[in-house]
Amino acid sequence: MAKEKSVYTCSECGGTSPKWLGKCPSCNAWNTLIESVAQPESLVKNRFASLAKTAEVAVLADIEASDFERTPTGHGELDRVLGGGIVEGGVVLIGGDPGIGKSTLLLQALDSLQRSGKKTLYVTGEESGAQVALRSRRLGLEGSQVRVLAEIQLEKILATLAEQQPDVAVIDSIQTVYSDQLTSAPGSVAQVRECAAHLTRAAKASGVCIVLVGHVTKEGALAGPRVLEHMVDTVLYFEGDTHSQFRLVRAIKNRFGAVNEMGVFAMTERGLKGVSNPSAIFLSQHAEPVPGSCVMVTLEGTRPLLVEIQALVDSGGPSPRRLSVGLDKDRLAMLLAVLHRHAGVACMDQDVFINAVGGVRIAEPAADLAVMLAITSSLRGKPLPKGFIAFGEVGLAGEVRPAPRGQERLKEAAKLGFTVAVVPKANAPKKPIDGMTIHAVERVEEAMNIVRGLG
């Protein structure tokens, strides 16, 4: 019997090599080549025939196009992340750590869609039908009419989709699905790429919205080839600690809506429930103001969120530590240098620890001013006034630059009862906001002087 020929496939770009190499020859990524069995040439030539569609060249202005109709899932936070709801023929990839709530949320969403009159199908490759039914009863979904298929063979799944013609189908998970056209095991680079391509083509051809559940690696990235994220229309990530009650769902890619939108859920005995006022999660409940705490307003997609920035400055040794959780460590080092040079506040021999409360990650530079004020407050041992907020980007020359959509940030803070704000001059509102005193600053020194006067 002839020995099976091996081929090495890159998990990043999908490129192949006849032998193992440390670096992929296609994308130059290191240690990404994975061994699999090579396919016969005749099979390789024919297996993509179903993916090919004949089309003629058309002028862009002549193509008829209308806005996508969206179907709400019945969960407001999930709809926010999706851009308003599911889209006919759309393909959504959702990933997250094991046990974080992916299957729970999707089963709840399918039940809501089914009750609103949509045909739904839940394809499970990791559980039996009885396990899914047990979970639905635990979630309180009594009498659910969601159709369930326990299957991992791609061809049978595609045949069921063609026969049942559902409006929404969930594949849980794409790493368990395999195609008879390939000899490699389920979860391999070739199988994941092939199955995702066929399911995506089926969604576009039939108009069914397909949701793929994806596993993540120990680094937190979606398992399988990176091309998987390029194939689909929307990529959602579940974030949060499994020991915490709250979960964040973030849109990394969305062809039908805005990216960087975030939905907040609370895990309860009856499944995941949307949190209507997420700012309450990210604010600590202090009876009295404490040193080293400053509240800022950050933007997550279109939503303004109030987040508490905490700083702890303590005497360090000859090599002081700089540690930040939820913010960029390199930016912290830069802000400390600006603070020393332009505001005369030295932390050279101090340990500096920064934390964004609630596990939220802040990527935008509008947090700069709040971080600097929190550090100064901790160093002086004096708390900032009650009801105080600040936001603004700080440059290397000590200038305070405006943050986008400053008016919305201030209105959100005023709505939650904040009364004093230090903001960039360009973000100062033309009309005063009821109940809020706003101090507009152009430089870091001005902000520090104002805060000392308030303290």
N, C-alpha and C positions, 0 to 999 in steps of 0.2 A: 504494500500500500504506500503510495507516494506521500511524502511528508508535507504537511500543510505549510504554505509559505506565510511568513510573518511580514507585517508592515507596521511602521511606527507613525502614529498620528499625533499632531500637536493639539493639546487641550485648549490652547488660546486661539489659534487661527484656523485649525483644521487641516493644515498642511501635512503632507506625508513624506516619509523618508524610508528607504529600503533597509537601513540599519540604524541602530541607536546612536544618537549624538547628544552631547551635553547641551548644545544650543540649537534651537529650531532654525533650519536654513531659510524658512519663509518669513518669519517675524522676529527672529533673533531673541526669542524668549528662552530663558534658561530652565532646564529640567522639566520640560512640559511634554516630551515625547512619551507616548504610552503604547505598548505593544498590543496589536490586534491581528486577527487572521485576515490575510489579503483575499479579496473577492475575485472570482473568475472574471475574465475580460468580458465575456458575453453578458454576464449578469450586470456588470457595471454599466455597460452600454444601454441596457434596456430599463434599468430600474428607475431612471429619472424621466421616462416618457410621460408618466402621469402628471409630473410637475410642470411640464412645458405647456404653455398656452400660446396659440397663434394670435397675433395682433398686428394691426396695420398702423403705420405712422400717422399721427393726427396732429393738427395744430392746437396748441394749448388753449387759445381763445375760443376754439370751436367745440371744445369738450364740455358737455353739460355737467354741471356739478352743483349740488345743493348741500346745505349744512347737514351734518349727521344727526339723525334722530336718536335721542337717548332714552333709554328705559331706566327709571330709577330702581335701585335694588331694594328699597325699603329701609336702608341704613344710611342716614344722612352723612355720616363721617366717611363711609366707603364711597358714596356718590361724589363727595367733595374731592377725594383723591383721584377718582376716575375722570373727573372733569364734568360731572353731572349725571353720570349713569353709564350703563353698558351700551355699546354701539353694535349694530348689526354687522356681522362679519369681522368683528374685532377680535384680536388675540391678546390676552392678558397673561403675563407671567408674574407669579407672586412667590417670593422666597422668604425664608426666615429660619431661625433656629428650630430644632425639634421641640415640640410641645408648647410653642409660643401662641398657637391659636389659629393657624392657617386653615386647617380643615374645619374647625368649629365655625369660623366666620363665613366660609364659603357655603357650608351646609345651611346656616341661618339665612344667608342671602338667597340661596336656591329656594328655600321654603317660602320666603317672602315673595319671590318672583312667581312661584307656582300658584300661590294664593291670589296673586293679581291677574291670573289667567294665562301666564306664559308656560310653555312646555319646557321642562327641565330634565337634564340627565346628569347623574353623578357617577362617573367611572372611577372606581377605586382599585388600585393595584396593590395597596398596602394592607387593606383590611378586607374581611368578608362582609357580605351584605348584612349578616346578623350583627356584626360589630357596629356598622354604620347606623342600623336601626336602634341599637342600644344607646348610642351617643345621641341620636335625635330625641329619644325619650328622656334622656338625662337633661337635655337642653329645654325640655318642655314643648317640643314641637309635636304635639299630639295629633294623630290623624294626618300626618304629612303625606302628600301624594307625589313626592319627588321620586322619579324613577332611578333605580340604582343598578349598575352593572359592575360586577366584580370580574375584571378581565385585564390582561396585560399584553395581549397580542394585538398589534397595530391594525392588521387587516380586519380582525373581528370588530374592533372599535369603530373603524371607518364604515364597515357594513351596517353596524347598529345606528350610527349617526345618519346614514343614508335612509335607513328604514324608518327610524323614529322621527326624524326631522325635528329635533328640539330647537327652541329658540336660544337656550343657553346650555352649555355642557361644561362640566368641570373634569379635568384629567388629574387625578391625585395618585401618583405624581408622574411627571414625565420621565424620571430616572428609572421607573419600573417597567415602562413600556418597551417592547422589542418588536422588530420586524422580521418576518421569515426570510426576507431577502438578504439578510445579513447573518453571518455565523457568530459574530461577537456577542458577548453577554449583555443583558440589560444594564443600562447605566454607563456603558462605555461611550467614548467620544462619538464614534460612528453611529451607534444606535440613537443617542440623544439627538444628534443633528438630523439624522434621517427621519425619525419619528416626528420631530417638531416641524420639519419642512412639510411632510405630508399632512399633518393636522392643520398647519397654517393654510395650505392650499385648499383643504376641504372647507375651512371656515370662509375663505374668500369666495369659493365657488358656490356654496350653499346658503351663505348669509347667517349661519349659526355663530353665536359668540362663544368662543372657546377660552376657558381659563385653565392655564397650566400651572400646577404647583411644582415648584423647583426646590431641590435640596440645596443647602449651603455647605461650604467647606468650613474647616475649623477657623480659617481666617475671616469668615463672614461673607465671602463672595459666593455667587451662585455656582453650584457644581456643574461640570460639563464644559463644553466649548463656549468661548465668549460669543461666538457667532449666534448662539441661542438668543441673546439679548437683542441682537440686530434684527433677527427674523420677526419678532413679535412687535405689536403696536404699543403696548404699555408694559412697563416693568415696575412692580411694586415691591417694596421691602418692608418686612415686619421688623420692628426694632423694640428693644426693651428687655428688661431682665425677667426671666421666668419666675423669679422670687417676688417680683413686684406686681401690684394689681393692675398697673397701667401698661398699655401697649400703644406704640406709635406705628402707623402705616404711612410710608413715604413714597411718593411717585418719583422715580429716577428718570423715567422716559415716558412720554405720552404723546402719541401722534394726534390725539383727539382733544387735547387739553393742555393746561399749564403743568410744567414740571415743578418739582420741589414743593408741591402741595403736601400737606400733612393731615392725617386723620388721627384722632385720639380715642382710644377705646379703654374701657375698664372691664377686666375679667371678673365675672360674677358666677354664681352657681348655675345661672340660666344662660351662660355663654357670654359673648362679648356685647357690651352695650356702649353706644356712642357717648362721648363726654361733650356736652354743649358748651361748657365754660372751662376750657383746658388751662387757662391762666391760673386757676386756683391750685392746680397740681404743682406748678413751678414756683409758687410763692410759699415761703415758710411762714408759719403762724407764730410770730413773735408778739408777746404781750406788750413789750416795749422795744424801741429800736436798739439794735446791737451793733458794736463796731465791726467794720469789715463787710457790711452788707449793703448792696446797692441794687435797686430794681431797674431794669431796662425794658424797652419794648422792641422785640425782634419781629421780623416778618418771616412767616413760613408759607411760601407761596403767596396767596392773597389774604392770608389771615394774620392780623397783628396779635402777638402773644406777649404777655408780661412774664419775664423770667428774672429770678433773683440771682445775682452774681455775688458769690461769697469769696472773700479774700482773707487769708491768715498770714501775717508777717511775723516771723519769730526769729530770734537771734540764731544765726548759723555759725558754722565754723569757717575754716580757711577757704573751703569750696562750698559756698551756699547752694542750696537746691532750688530749682525752678520747676514746679509741677503744676500742670493745668488739666482739669477734667472737663470735657465738653467744649474747650476752646483750643485754638492752635498754640502749641508750646513756643514756636519760633516767634509768633506775634507777641506773646507775653514778654519775651526777652527784649524785643524792639520797644515795647511800651515802657518798660522799666528804664531803658536808655533815654527815651524822650522825657520821661518824668524827672530824671536826674538833671538832664541838660537844660530843659526849659522851665521846669517848675521848682528846681532846687530841692527835690525830695530824693534822698539817696537810700538805696536798698542794697548796696554792694556787699555788705557783710550780713545780710538777712536772708533767711529762707522765705520764699514766697510761694504760697499755695493758692490756686484759683479753682473754683468749682461752680459749674452751672447747675442749680438745684433742679432735681426731678429727672436727671438723666438725659436732658435735651442737649443736642449738639448745635452749637452756634457757629456758623461758618462766615456770616457777614461781618464786615469791619465796623458796623454801627455799634458794636459792643465795646469799642475801645475806651470811650469816655467813662462808661460805667465801671469798667475794670480798673482804670486809673483812680477813680474816686473811691472805690472799695479798698484798694491797696493803701491809699492815703489814710482812709478812715481807720483801718486796722493798725497802721503804723503809729498814728497819733493816739489810738485808744479811745476815739470819740465817735459815737454813732452819727450817721446822717439823720436829718430831721424826719419825723414821721410823715408818711405820704409823699416821699421824695422819689423822683425817677430821673434818669439821664440817658441819653443816647447820642451818638455822633462818632464819626470816624476821625482819628487823630493821625496827622501826617508827621513825617520826620522833622519838619521845621517847627513843630509845635502848634500848627494851625488845626482848628476843628472844622472838619468838612461836613457838608449836609448828608443826611441819610435819605434814601428814597421813601416817598409817601409819608413824610413827617406828620402831616395833618391827621392822617388816619391813626398813627401811633399815639398822638396826643389825645385824640378823642376817645380811643380805647382806654387809655390810662385814666382820663377824667371820668369815664363811665364806671370804672372800678374804684373811684373814690380817692385818687391821688391828687394832691393839691399843689405841689411844688415841682417844677421841672427845669433842668438845665439842658438846653438844646443848642445845636449850631444856629448861628444867626440866620442862615438861609432857610431854616425850618421854622422860624418864628411865625406864628399865624398872623394874618392881617387883622382879623377880628379876634378880640379876647375870648377865651374859653371860660364859661361860667365855672366858678369855684376853683380855678387853677391859676397860680402865679407862675409865669414863664420867664426865665432868665436866658436871654440869647447871648451866646459867647462866640468869639472868633478865635481865641487862643486858649491853650491849656492853663496858662497862668490866671486868666480871667475866671475860668471855672473853679480853680482852687481858691481864689480869693472870695468868690461868691459863697462857696461852701463853708469857708471859715467864718464868714459873716453870719451865715444861717445857723452855724453850730453854736 
